[in-house]
Amino acid sequence: MRITTSRHAVRAAAVALAVTLPCVTLASSADAAPAAAGAAATGIRVHGGLVDVPVRGGTATVDTATLRVTARTGAGTAELSAPAAASPGKAGRVTVVDGGARWTYAGTGLTVTARADKGRLVVSVRSTGSADRTLAWPVTGGDRAASALQLPRGEGLSLPVADPFWNSSRAGLVGDKIGMDSQLSLPLWGWTLGKGLGASYLVPTDIGTTLGVTSEHGRLRATATHGFSRADGTTDYTVAFSLTDGSPVAPALDHRAWLQEHGQLGSLRRKAQAQPATKKLLGAFHTYAWGRARTAEGVRELRRLGVDRMWLGYDADGGAMDAAAVAEAKKAGYLVGPYDSFANGQDPETSDASTSSWPGTLYPDFCVRRADGSEEPGFHDRGCYLSSEAFEKAEPGKHYLAERTRKMTANGADSYFLDVDAAGELFRDHSAAHPMTKSRDRANRLARMKRLTDGNRLVLGSESAGSWANGVLAFDHGSGTPVADGLWAAERDREKWGRYAPAKAPDFFFKPAELPADVAKAMYDPAYRVPLYETALHDSLVNTERWELSYDKLPRQKTTRALLAMLYNTPLNFVLDGPSLKERGKELAALQKYFSPLHKAAGQEPMTSFRTLTGDRSVQRTVFGNGVLTVTANFGTKAYAGLPGGCVDAKLKGDAKPRRLCPAEVDVSPSGV
C-alpha cells in the first residue's frame, strides 16, 4: 500500500471555490423552479427537500428531512453522514440567502445553513430556543467502502475499520465520549472511503462537541454530538465536510488549509523573527533537569558530550536553576526555563506545591465554581482550579500573573513552560464574581499566553497543545503522545511506575516502567500511527511527547519512539540528574547529534508528504518542505531496500547518501563525565 500527499495536494486544499448566491425564497417544489434555476446558476440546487452543494471533487447533497449527507464523485456516490441519530424535526421550506441554503425545524428552534466554502460543504446549525438540546450528527463510517478512521489522538491514528483490537474493549476507544475541545489535538476526524477517496470533518465549534466511537457489526463508526446551551455559549455548531484523496493525513491537510484561510496558522519563522531565542529550539532535545543536571557544571557536562542544542526545564520544587546555571545554559546555546502553572490554587498554609500558593485570599476567591457553588477540585483533588476570568479581571490592578512570571524568570530564564493552559480542560465558572463560559476561558488563556511571548519575550511552551493554541506557542509537551486511557491507570500504580520521591530524582520520572500490552499497542504500534499533528502544524510549533514519558521511561518502546521522532522530525524528551547524565549521556548525545542537523534544516518546514511503503505499514516515509528532508523508517524486523529493521535513513537536500541511525546500536556505556 502506498499513501502519498504531495505539495500539489497541499496547495489544492487551499484553492477557493467561489460561490455567490442571490437572496431567493423557495416555497415548495411546485413553485420553486425559477428560484431553483437561479440558485443552480451560482452553485446551489434545491429539489424535493434535497440541497445540492458543489464541493471540490464532486457534489454534496443534504437531505433536509434527516440531515443525511451524500456526495457524488467521479468514482460514484459516497455517504458522508447517515441520518441524524434522532429526528431533527419537520423541515420547513428552504431559502437561498446570504450565500447558502437555509431551513428550520419546526418547534425545535434549530436553523440550518448549508453552503459551499473553498471546496467544502459547510453546515451550520444555530439554536434560537431557550431550552438546552443536543444534536447527534454527523453519523459517520456507515459507507460500505469505509476502510479506516483517522483520529487525532495526540500525533494521530489511522484505524482499520474492521480491526478486532480497536473494535474491542481492550483498546479503550469504543464507547468513549471524546471531548473535541480537550481530548483531541485537532478538532477533526476523517475516513478513508476506498481507493483514492476519503472524507474530512472539521469542527471549528469544538467547544460543546463530543465524538463518540462505536462498533457496529465489527466495524468502527464515529458520531459527533453537540450540546446547544445559551448559558454555555454553545448555540452555534458548524461542521465542514471535504472530499479527500483518501490519504490518512488528508484531514490534517484540510485543517491546515482552514487555519490558513482564517489567519490562524502560526509560523516558527515568524515567531523566531519576533523572538530570536526561538531558533534555539531547532535541533534541540527537551530535558527536565534535576539535581546536578540543574547546575552550571551539569550544563558544561552536556556541552562536553557534544550536545549543541537543548531545551532545559526544571520543576518548581524550590530548587530552581540559579543565575550561574542559566547563564551557562544560554552560553551553550540552550534554552532554559521553569515549569509553572496558573491553574491550581491551594491554601498557602498547607499547599504541597509552590506554584499553587498565591497571595492573600486569591485562594479560595479565584476558584472556579460549579453550578451548586462548590469549588472545582484541582489536580488530583488538591485545592481548586483557578478561574482565568478572575485573573483577567484582577490583572490590570493586581498583576498577579506578571509578578509570578517576573519572579520565575529573575534568574535570566528565556523560556517558560506553562502547564495546562493550552491542553484543554476548559471550565464554565458559575461564580457571581467572575462568571465565565468555556469559550471565554479559552480566550483568556490565549490572551495571557500571548502576553508571555509578546510582553515578556519568552519562548513559550505548554502541555498537549490543541491546534487552537498554535499561534501563541513555540513548543508543546504532549501532543506527540496518542494517550490511551490505560496510561493513567498505569501511572497510578506507584509500585510499578514510581513515586514522587526521592526529591532530587523522583522515581515517577526516572524509574523505567513497562506499559500494559494493550496500552502499548494502542499508543505505539506503528501500524496505527500517522502524523496528523505534524501535517497540520509542523512548521508552526515544536511538538514532543508527554513530559512524564521521557525516552528512558519506557525501555520496550525506545526504538519505536526514536524512529517516530526522526520520521516526524520532532525532538525526544528526557529527564536528567547527575547519575543518569553519566550513565546515559553518551546515548543522548549520539541521538541528538543525528537529529540536530535534520531539525535545523527542516524544523521550520511543513511536512509535505507521508507514505507507507509496505502493506503491513512497517516502512514509512516523510518529506519536509520542497524535498528539504526525506526520512524513511523501518519499524519491522526485515530489511527494506537495504534499510535494516529498527533503523532510519534521513537525506537532506544535497546529501550524496542517506544518514542512518539504528537506535538500538547507539552506545549506552557510561560517559565518564
DOMARLUM-756761 format. One record per residue (C-alpha): x, y, z. Coordinates in pm, 1 decimal. Example, Ala and Ser with C-alpha at 12.3 -4.5 7.8 and 13.67 -1.06 7.14 Angstrom:
- 1230.0,-450.0,780.0
- 1367.0,-106.0,714.0
# end
This chain:
- 0.0,0.0,0.0
- 128.0,344.9,-89.7
- -32.6,655.6,50.5
- 100.7,993.5,-53.4
- 9.9,1353.7,-13.4
- 206.5,1588.1,-237.6
- 271.6,1960.4,-235.8
- 7.8,1982.4,-508.6
- -245.4,1837.2,-263.9
- -137.5,2089.1,-0.3
- -192.3,2374.1,-243.8
- -517.9,2227.7,-369.6
- -655.5,2217.9,-16.7
- -634.4,2596.0,-6.4
- -789.6,2664.1,-350.2
- -1104.6,2869.7,-320.8
- -1431.2,2768.3,-482.9
- -1616.2,3098.7,-519.1
- -1991.8,3065.3,-489.1
- -2209.6,3377.7,-482.4
- -2573.0,3315.2,-403.0
- -2867.4,3551.3,-455.7
- -3136.3,3604.4,-196.1
- -3420.8,3381.7,-314.7
- -3706.9,3218.9,-125.8
- -3817.5,2870.5,-226.8
- -4174.5,2796.4,-128.8
- -4243.7,2442.3,-243.7
- -4121.2,2200.3,-507.7
- -4404.7,2312.3,-735.4
- -4331.2,2684.1,-737.0
- -3955.9,2668.6,-672.0
- -3840.1,2607.4,-1029.4
- -3745.2,2965.6,-1126.5
- -3572.5,3029.2,-793.9
- -3402.9,2690.2,-804.1
- -3275.1,2763.7,-1151.3
- -3127.9,3090.0,-1030.9
- -2963.9,2916.9,-736.9
- -2827.7,2642.2,-959.9
- -2662.0,2900.9,-1180.9
- -2447.4,3000.1,-885.0
- -2389.9,2651.8,-745.8
- -2678.5,2563.1,-513.1
- -2963.0,2342.4,-631.8
- -3273.1,2267.7,-424.8
- -3507.3,1989.4,-528.5
- -3762.4,1786.2,-335.1
- -3619.6,1855.1,9.3
- -3264.5,1794.3,-109.3
- -2993.4,2059.4,-125.1
- -2705.6,2009.0,-369.8
- -2384.1,2196.2,-290.1
- -2077.4,2197.1,-517.6
- -1762.6,2073.2,-342.0
- -1409.9,2002.7,-455.1
- -1424.5,1664.2,-624.8
- -1799.8,1640.0,-674.8
- -2138.9,1746.3,-540.2
- -2264.3,1704.1,-185.8
- -2633.3,1655.8,-114.9
- -2803.5,1728.9,216.9
- -3141.5,1569.9,284.0
- -3321.5,1834.8,489.1
- -3564.8,1578.2,632.1
- -3294.9,1370.1,802.9
- -2960.2,1553.9,761.8
- -2821.8,1259.3,566.3
- -2530.7,1378.5,352.7
- -2410.5,1206.3,37.9
- -2156.9,1303.7,-226.9
- -2146.6,1227.0,-596.8
- -1792.5,1193.0,-727.1
- -1630.8,1063.5,-1042.3
- -1591.4,729.8,-863.7
- -1957.5,701.6,-758.6
- -2166.1,803.7,-458.5
- -2036.2,810.1,-101.5
- -2225.6,857.8,222.7
- -2067.4,1133.6,430.9
- -2327.7,1110.4,706.4
- -2615.3,879.1,781.8
- -2933.8,1048.6,906.0
- -2904.6,1222.7,1240.9
- -2924.7,975.4,1530.2
- -3260.9,1124.9,1631.4
- -3500.1,1307.8,1400.3
- -3414.0,1679.3,1390.0
- -3783.9,1758.8,1341.1
- -4003.4,1856.9,1048.6
- -3804.3,2057.1,795.3
- -3952.8,2385.4,676.9
- -3917.9,2536.8,334.9
- -3573.0,2616.2,204.3
- -3448.2,2963.7,123.7
- -3128.7,3054.7,-56.0
- -2985.8,3360.5,112.4
- -2653.9,3503.1,231.1
- -2453.2,3250.7,35.4
- -2628.6,2933.3,144.4
- -2943.0,2725.9,160.4
- -3132.0,2772.7,486.0
- -3416.8,2591.6,659.4
- -3558.7,2543.2,1007.5
- -3705.4,2251.6,1201.6
- -4049.2,2326.9,1337.0
- -4075.1,2353.2,1713.1
- -3703.9,2294.5,1778.7
- -3551.4,2638.4,1744.5
- -3288.7,2491.4,1510.7
- -3192.7,2673.8,1191.3
- -2958.0,2506.6,942.8
- -2746.6,2668.2,671.4
- -2561.3,2465.4,408.0
- -2310.9,2645.9,187.8
- -2007.4,2596.6,-30.1
- -1684.9,2742.8,104.2
- -1347.0,2692.7,-60.5
- -1436.5,2349.2,-187.3
- -1607.4,2231.2,130.1
- -1966.1,2173.1,230.6
- -2009.2,2380.5,545.2
- -2319.3,2308.6,751.4
- -2400.9,2541.0,1041.3
- -2676.4,2476.4,1294.7
- -2798.5,2752.7,1523.8
- -3026.7,2706.9,1822.7
- -3251.6,3002.8,1899.1
- -3463.9,2823.7,2157.2
- -3437.7,2885.0,2528.8
- -3409.5,2517.1,2619.6
- -3085.7,2319.8,2602.6
- -3082.3,2040.6,2345.3
- -2837.5,1810.0,2168.8
- -2785.6,1701.2,1809.8
- -2609.6,1370.4,1738.7
- -2477.7,1434.6,1387.8
- -2294.4,1374.5,1161.9
- -2316.9,996.0,1189.8
- -2013.8,865.4,1001.5
- -1843.1,547.4,890.9
- -2156.6,374.2,762.0
- -2048.2,379.1,399.5
- -1960.6,23.8,292.8
- -1638.8,148.7,136.2
- -1511.6,293.0,467.3
- -1179.8,125.9,542.1
- -1005.2,341.1,805.3
- -1088.7,604.0,1067.3
- -845.5,890.1,1125.0
- -845.8,1022.2,1479.6
- -616.4,1297.2,1616.7
- -532.2,1140.0,1949.2
- -202.0,1311.3,2016.9
- 4.7,1290.9,1699.5
- -258.6,1084.4,1523.9
- -402.5,741.9,1446.9
- -548.5,574.4,1139.4
- -752.2,272.6,1247.2
- -863.5,-3.5,1009.6
- -1240.4,-4.1,1039.1
- -1268.6,-378.7,1099.7
- -959.2,-418.1,1317.6
- -1053.1,-659.7,1601.1
- -834.5,-482.3,1857.5
- -985.5,-136.3,1803.9
- -1338.2,-279.6,1794.8
- -1280.4,-442.4,2133.8
- -1282.1,-305.3,2486.4
- -907.9,-373.4,2507.5
- -827.5,-59.8,2306.6
- -1031.4,166.1,2534.8
- -1185.9,356.2,2243.5
- -1527.2,207.7,2168.4
- -1796.3,357.4,2390.8
- -1582.7,656.9,2483.3
- -1715.0,1012.2,2453.9
- -1420.1,1221.0,2341.1
- -1427.6,1592.8,2413.3
- -1326.4,1762.1,2090.4
- -1212.6,2071.0,2279.7
- -980.1,1887.3,2516.4
- -916.3,1524.1,2420.9
- -826.0,1564.5,2054.9
- -522.3,1760.1,1941.4
- -704.2,1877.9,1626.4
- -1082.1,1939.7,1600.5
- -1147.0,1681.5,1332.1
- -1181.3,1321.8,1225.7
- -1171.7,1154.5,886.9
- -1232.5,839.8,686.5
- -1067.8,655.8,402.5
- -1351.9,551.0,171.6
- -1185.6,310.7,-66.4
- -911.7,372.0,-319.8
- -844.9,739.1,-385.3
- -1139.5,874.1,-185.8
- -1188.6,992.1,168.4
- -1378.8,1238.3,383.5
- -1268.2,1501.7,631.8
- -1483.1,1650.7,908.5
- -1367.8,1976.5,1068.0
- -1548.1,2117.9,1371.5
- -1444.8,2479.7,1437.7
- -1712.9,2490.9,1711.1
- -1537.0,2219.6,1909.0
- -1645.7,2353.9,2249.3
- -1960.9,2167.5,2348.0
- -1895.4,1889.0,2095.8
- -1801.7,1528.5,2169.0
- -1708.6,1246.1,1935.2
- -1836.7,900.2,2019.1
- -1681.5,591.3,1862.4
- -1891.6,274.9,1845.4
- -1854.6,-72.5,1698.6
- -2138.8,-197.9,1482.5
- -2114.1,-546.9,1335.4
- -1740.1,-540.2,1400.0
- -1683.8,-206.9,1224.9
- -1595.6,129.9,1371.4
- -1836.8,423.1,1347.4
- -1799.6,779.3,1474.5
- -2078.9,1021.0,1569.8
- -2039.3,1380.1,1682.0
- -2280.5,1520.5,1940.3
- -2317.1,1890.9,2004.5
- -2484.9,2037.3,2309.5
- -2669.9,2364.2,2242.3
- -2677.2,2584.9,2551.6
- -2733.9,2958.3,2570.5
- -2574.4,2973.7,2915.8
- -2268.0,2781.5,2797.8
- -2237.5,2991.4,2481.7
- -2265.4,2688.0,2252.1
- -2569.7,2783.5,2045.0
- -2378.5,2752.4,1716.4
- -2249.8,2427.5,1568.1
- -2053.8,2404.3,1243.1
- -1917.8,2102.8,1055.9
- -1708.3,2141.6,740.1
- -1715.4,1836.9,511.2
- -1446.0,1777.9,248.5
- -1385.0,1507.1,-4.8
- -1019.7,1399.2,8.8
- -785.6,1167.1,-178.2
- -818.8,905.6,96.6
- -471.9,963.2,242.4
- -472.1,911.6,621.7
- -325.3,1259.7,666.7
- -571.8,1432.6,431.6
- -796.9,1553.1,718.9
- -495.3,1727.6,872.6
- -414.5,1893.7,539.7
- -773.4,2013.4,527.0
- -742.5,2155.5,878.8
- -413.2,2324.6,790.8
- -580.3,2490.0,491.7
- -871.4,2600.3,712.8
- -630.0,2758.1,961.2
- -450.5,2938.3,678.5
- -776.6,3065.3,533.2
- -882.7,3205.7,869.1
- -546.9,3357.1,966.3
- -497.4,3107.8,1248.1
- -186.2,2918.3,1133.6
- 124.4,3011.6,1327.7
- 477.2,3012.0,1189.8
- 800.1,2923.4,1368.3
- 983.1,3153.1,1129.2
- 768.9,3448.9,1226.9
- 799.9,3357.5,1594.2
- 1178.8,3343.8,1558.9
- 1179.8,3684.6,1388.4
- 987.1,3828.4,1682.1
- 1194.2,3643.5,1943.7
- 1532.3,3522.8,1807.0
- 1585.4,3281.5,2100.1
- 1312.7,3066.8,1941.2
- 1575.3,2949.4,1690.4
- 1742.0,2759.1,1974.6
- 1455.8,2508.9,1954.8
- 1583.8,2391.7,1616.6
- 1790.6,2078.6,1670.6
- 1717.6,2068.1,2043.0
- 1603.9,1774.3,2252.1
- 1392.7,1860.0,2558.3
- 1507.9,1773.5,2908.8
- 1379.0,1829.8,3259.2
- 1679.3,1868.7,3483.6
- 1712.9,1751.7,3844.9
- 1990.3,1753.6,4099.4
- 2335.5,1803.8,3945.6
- 2188.3,1845.5,3596.6
- 2049.2,2182.9,3712.4
- 2393.0,2320.1,3794.3
- 2639.5,2512.4,3579.6
- 2872.7,2213.5,3589.4
- 2591.5,1982.8,3477.0
- 2532.8,2209.0,3177.9
- 2903.6,2202.1,3095.8
- 2896.4,1821.2,3108.0
- 2620.3,1816.5,2849.4
- 2816.4,2050.2,2626.8
- 3134.8,1843.1,2662.4
- 2936.9,1543.3,2539.2
- 2872.5,1735.2,2219.5
- 2509.7,1835.9,2279.6
- 2484.0,2161.8,2084.4
- 2114.4,2237.9,2140.6
- 1882.9,2163.0,2431.6
- 1567.1,2289.7,2595.8
- 1639.1,2265.5,2967.7
- 1345.6,2287.0,3205.2
- 1319.6,2246.5,3578.4
- 1034.6,2177.8,3815.8
- 905.8,2440.4,4057.9
- 1016.3,2245.0,4362.7
- 1219.8,2505.2,4544.9
- 1540.8,2407.2,4367.4
- 1532.5,2626.9,4058.2
- 1836.5,2665.2,3834.9
- 2037.6,2956.4,3967.4
- 2159.1,3250.7,3762.6
- 2501.3,3092.2,3705.5
- 2347.9,2772.0,3567.5
- 2109.1,2968.8,3345.6
- 2394.6,3181.2,3213.1
- 2596.6,2866.6,3137.7
- 2299.4,2714.7,2954.8
- 2249.6,3023.1,2741.5
- 2623.3,3035.2,2669.4
- 2599.5,2673.5,2548.4
- 2321.2,2770.9,2306.2
- 2044.8,2614.7,2512.8
- 1702.3,2743.7,2604.1
- 1626.0,2732.5,2973.3
- 1306.3,2788.1,3164.8
- 1085.4,2695.2,3459.1
- 772.4,2485.9,3485.6
- 478.7,2691.5,3606.1
- 101.0,2667.7,3626.7
- -166.2,2934.5,3659.6
- -437.0,2673.6,3702.0
- -412.7,2545.9,4059.6
- -474.8,2713.7,4392.4
- -432.4,2573.2,4742.6
- -432.2,2708.3,5094.4
- -82.0,2858.1,5131.6
- -60.2,2709.8,5482.2
- -92.6,2352.9,5353.7
- -2.2,2378.4,4984.0
- 216.6,2096.7,4851.5
- 345.8,2296.1,4551.8
- 493.9,2643.0,4527.5
- 306.2,2704.8,4202.5
- -22.0,2650.4,4388.8
- 46.3,2916.9,4651.6
- -87.8,3263.2,4576.6
- -102.3,3592.3,4771.0
- -378.6,3694.1,5008.3
- -718.2,3535.8,4960.8
- -671.2,3459.2,4593.3
- -739.8,3106.4,4713.7
- -1031.7,3048.1,4750.3
- -1164.6,3372.4,4595.8
- -1046.5,3280.4,4242.6
- -1169.9,2919.5,4246.4
- -1387.2,2804.9,3956.6
- -1735.6,2740.7,4096.5
- -1968.6,2465.3,3989.7
- -2341.7,2522.7,3942.1
- -2403.6,2425.9,4306.7
- -2144.2,2676.5,4428.0
- -1879.6,2419.7,4522.0
- -1516.9,2453.1,4414.9
- -1397.0,2274.5,4102.8
- -1138.4,2033.7,4253.2
- -781.7,2088.8,4133.6
- -509.7,1845.8,4024.7
- -556.7,1512.4,4199.2
- -831.6,1680.8,4405.9
- -578.1,1920.9,4557.2
- -718.7,2268.1,4612.7
- -916.2,2404.1,4319.1
- -888.6,2503.4,3956.9
- -842.5,2878.3,3933.2
- -1059.3,3088.3,3707.7
- -882.1,3253.8,3415.9
- -1159.1,3516.1,3419.0
- -1082.5,3604.1,3780.0
- -717.2,3654.9,3687.2
- -801.6,3862.4,3379.2
- -1029.6,4091.2,3577.3
- -768.3,4138.2,3850.9
- -452.1,4154.8,3640.1
- -464.5,4525.2,3535.9
- -457.9,4634.2,3900.5
- -303.3,4344.8,4093.1
- -54.3,4198.5,3839.8
- -64.9,3854.0,3997.8
- 47.3,3675.7,3680.4
- 300.5,3937.7,3578.1
- 457.0,3926.7,3925.5
- 466.0,3544.8,3921.2
- 640.3,3546.1,3583.0
- 890.0,3812.1,3691.8
- 980.8,3607.2,3997.6
- 1010.4,3282.0,3799.9
- 1244.7,3435.8,3541.0
- 1457.4,3650.4,3771.4
- 1743.4,3405.0,3713.1
- 1757.9,3507.9,3345.1
- 1547.2,3224.9,3201.3
- 1449.3,3288.5,2838.1
- 1181.9,3017.8,2810.6
- 869.1,2920.1,3003.3
- 657.4,2606.7,3030.3
- 301.5,2687.2,3133.5
- 120.3,2370.6,3229.7
- -242.6,2305.7,3129.3
- -320.1,2637.0,2959.9
- -309.6,2502.1,2602.0
- -410.2,2147.0,2686.5
- -754.2,2171.4,2722.5
- -992.2,2110.1,3003.8
- -1191.7,2429.4,2978.0
- -1430.2,2544.4,3250.3
- -1766.4,2707.1,3290.8
- -1738.6,2925.6,3600.5
- -2065.5,2986.0,3785.4
- -1913.4,3232.7,4031.5
- -2111.1,3557.0,4055.9
- -1781.9,3745.6,4097.3
- -1618.2,3610.6,3780.0
- -1867.7,3420.8,3560.5
- -1712.6,3255.1,3255.6
- -1805.0,3028.3,2965.4
- -1562.8,2774.2,2820.4
- -1514.9,2998.1,2516.3
- -1421.3,3285.4,2744.3
- -1182.8,3056.7,2933.9
- -1005.6,2971.7,2608.4
- -985.9,3337.7,2506.3
- -840.0,3430.5,2845.0
- -574.1,3162.0,2818.8
- -475.5,3274.0,2471.5
- -450.3,3633.2,2592.2
- -223.8,3555.4,2885.0
- -5.1,3318.8,2681.9
- 34.8,3592.6,2423.9
- 146.0,3832.5,2697.0
- 419.0,3588.7,2794.9
- 550.7,3577.0,2439.1
- 495.7,3937.1,2330.9
- 539.7,4124.5,2657.4
- 791.5,3904.8,2837.9
- 973.4,3788.9,2524.2
- 972.9,3428.0,2641.7
- 990.2,3116.7,2424.8
- 666.7,2963.2,2544.5
- 553.8,2604.0,2570.9
- 250.5,2433.7,2721.4
- 104.8,2088.6,2774.2
- -52.2,1885.1,2492.7
- -140.1,2189.3,2287.9
- -463.9,2189.4,2095.1
- -433.5,2341.6,1748.1
- -624.8,2647.7,1869.1
- -311.8,2749.9,2062.6
- -63.1,2703.3,1778.5
- -34.6,3075.9,1712.8
- 97.9,3168.0,2058.3
- 321.3,2870.0,2140.1
- 669.8,2784.5,2020.4
- 660.5,2428.8,2158.3
- 444.7,2182.6,2345.7
- 499.2,1873.9,2557.1
- 236.8,1609.3,2499.2
- 64.5,1637.3,2162.7
- 309.2,1380.8,2028.3
- 157.1,1110.9,2252.0
- -166.9,933.3,2149.6
- -270.2,870.6,2508.2
- -481.8,563.1,2576.8
- -691.1,573.6,2893.5
- -498.9,279.0,3035.9
- -193.9,502.8,3070.5
- -349.7,682.6,3366.9
- -415.2,355.2,3548.6
- -54.8,250.0,3485.4
- 77.9,578.1,3626.5
- -132.4,540.8,3941.4
- 41.3,211.4,4023.4
- 315.4,363.6,4234.0
- 491.1,32.3,4294.6
- 546.3,-27.1,3923.8
- 555.4,328.4,3792.4
- 728.4,505.4,4079.0
- 654.6,770.1,4339.8
- 734.7,1141.1,4358.9
- 1048.8,1061.4,4555.6
- 1339.0,1092.9,4609.6
- 1328.7,1469.8,4572.8
- 1637.8,1501.3,4351.9
- 1529.9,1227.1,4108.2
- 1167.3,1115.6,4158.5
- 1100.6,756.6,4057.1
- 784.0,874.5,3881.9
- 1010.9,1023.8,3615.8
- 1330.1,818.7,3639.5
- 1221.9,463.0,3716.5
- 1185.8,251.1,3399.1
- 834.7,111.1,3359.4
- 650.4,-128.8,3132.1
- 318.8,-37.6,2977.3
- 42.0,-299.1,2976.8
- 43.9,-473.6,2638.7
- -288.0,-327.7,2522.4
- -188.2,24.1,2621.3
- 145.4,-10.5,2443.1
- -33.5,-135.1,2130.0
- -286.1,148.8,2135.5
- -17.0,412.9,2178.7
- 292.3,293.0,1997.0
- 210.7,29.1,1736.7
- 344.6,198.9,1419.7
- 83.3,19.9,1209.1
- -175.9,259.8,1352.7
- 31.2,577.3,1382.5
- 0.1,866.2,1135.6
- 139.2,1222.4,1161.3
- -182.4,1424.8,1167.5
- -44.9,1689.1,1404.4
- 280.9,1732.5,1212.9
- 99.1,1750.1,879.9
- -110.1,2036.8,1013.8
- 138.9,2217.3,1238.0
- 499.6,2102.1,1195.3
- 621.1,2445.4,1086.3
- 411.5,2626.1,1347.6
- 542.8,2479.4,1674.5
- 777.9,2209.4,1801.1
- 590.7,1906.9,1933.4
- 712.6,1639.5,2174.8
- 572.4,1356.3,2381.5
- 431.5,1400.0,2731.0
- 669.1,1538.1,2992.1
- 643.3,1233.4,3219.9
- 718.4,989.2,2936.3
- 1088.6,1050.2,2894.2
- 1283.5,845.7,2640.5
- 1425.5,620.0,2911.3
- 1095.4,573.9,3096.2
- 964.0,306.2,2856.6
- 1256.9,78.9,2760.8
- 1046.8,-154.1,2541.8
- 933.4,136.3,2322.6
- 1268.6,312.5,2286.6
- 1348.1,204.6,1930.6
- 995.3,271.6,1806.1
- 984.2,612.5,1973.9
- 1324.3,710.3,1834.0
- 1218.4,609.2,1482.4
- 890.6,800.1,1514.8
- 1075.9,1110.2,1635.4
- 1314.3,1103.3,1341.0
- 1036.6,1021.3,1093.0
- 823.7,1311.6,1218.5
- 1123.2,1544.0,1271.0
- 1026.5,1600.5,1635.1
- 1253.4,1604.3,1944.1
- 1290.5,1330.2,2200.3
- 1240.9,1432.2,2561.9
- 1446.5,1325.8,2864.6
- 1485.9,1365.8,3238.3
- 1838.4,1402.7,3370.1
- 2012.8,1413.0,3703.3
- 2380.2,1358.5,3783.7
- 2380.4,974.9,3770.4
- 2163.7,949.6,3456.7
- 2379.3,1206.8,3280.1
- 2678.5,985.3,3348.2
- 2502.7,659.1,3263.4
- 2303.6,767.8,2955.9
- 2473.8,1088.1,2845.8
- 2658.9,931.3,2552.2
- 2335.7,783.1,2416.6
- 2152.9,1114.8,2443.6
- 2442.0,1296.1,2276.3
- 2460.3,1047.9,1988.0
- 2086.2,1069.9,1922.2
- 2091.5,1449.3,1941.9
- 2391.5,1468.2,1709.5
- 2193.2,1274.9,1448.8
- 1874.5,1475.6,1499.3
- 2022.8,1824.4,1520.5
- 2114.6,1892.6,1155.6
- 1789.7,1737.1,1035.6
- 1574.8,1957.0,1258.7
- 1781.2,2269.3,1195.4
- 1717.0,2221.4,823.0
- 1351.7,2112.0,833.8
- 1207.7,2226.2,1168.3
- 1056.3,2535.8,1008.3
- 930.3,2349.4,700.1
- 586.1,2193.1,657.6
- 550.5,1816.4,635.8
- 453.8,1778.7,270.5
- 431.1,1402.3,225.9
- 361.5,1088.7,426.3
- 367.6,739.9,274.0
- 356.3,381.9,386.4
- 580.8,175.0,164.2
- 476.8,-176.5,268.4
- 142.3,-346.2,309.0
- 196.9,-404.0,679.0
- 285.6,-33.2,728.0
- 621.5,-128.8,880.2
- 813.1,102.4,647.0
- 708.3,467.8,634.2
- 841.0,779.8,465.7
- 800.3,1153.4,520.7
- 911.9,1458.2,324.3
- 950.7,1812.9,456.3
- 935.1,2129.4,250.6
- 1023.4,2105.6,-115.1
- 1239.7,1799.9,-59.6
- 1447.7,1969.4,211.4
- 1442.3,1644.1,411.3
- 1328.3,1291.1,329.1
- 1311.0,1032.3,608.1
- 1245.0,657.8,577.9
- 1186.9,449.6,891.6
- 1177.3,70.0,906.7
- 977.8,-38.9,1211.6
- 990.2,-404.0,1104.9
- 1244.3,-679.9,1151.8
- 1331.1,-738.3,785.1
- 1542.0,-512.1,567.3
- 1365.8,-296.9,309.7
- 1561.0,-171.5,6.8
- 1880.8,-200.4,208.2
- 1740.8,-34.1,520.7
- 1764.1,-276.3,816.4
- 1474.2,-325.7,1051.6
- 1480.8,-92.6,1350.9
- 1670.2,175.9,1158.6
- 1601.2,508.4,990.1
- 1756.1,681.0,688.9
- 1739.9,1058.9,654.1
- 1852.5,1250.8,349.3
- 1889.5,1626.3,339.8
- 1873.2,1801.1,5.0
- 2226.9,1792.0,-128.7
- 2332.5,1478.3,61.5
- 2511.9,1223.6,-154.8
- 2371.6,938.9,53.8
- 2128.5,899.1,345.4
- 2230.9,939.0,707.5
- 2149.7,622.6,900.7
- 2052.6,572.9,1263.9
- 1987.4,238.2,1433.0
- 1881.4,342.5,1786.5
- 1938.4,0.9,1943.9
- 2303.0,16.2,1837.5
- 2377.4,356.0,1990.9
- 2649.3,344.5,2257.3
- 2488.2,342.8,2603.4
- 2804.2,286.7,2807.9
- 2874.1,532.9,3091.3
- 3008.3,859.9,2954.8
- 3266.7,918.0,3225.2
- 3176.0,1284.5,3256.6
# end
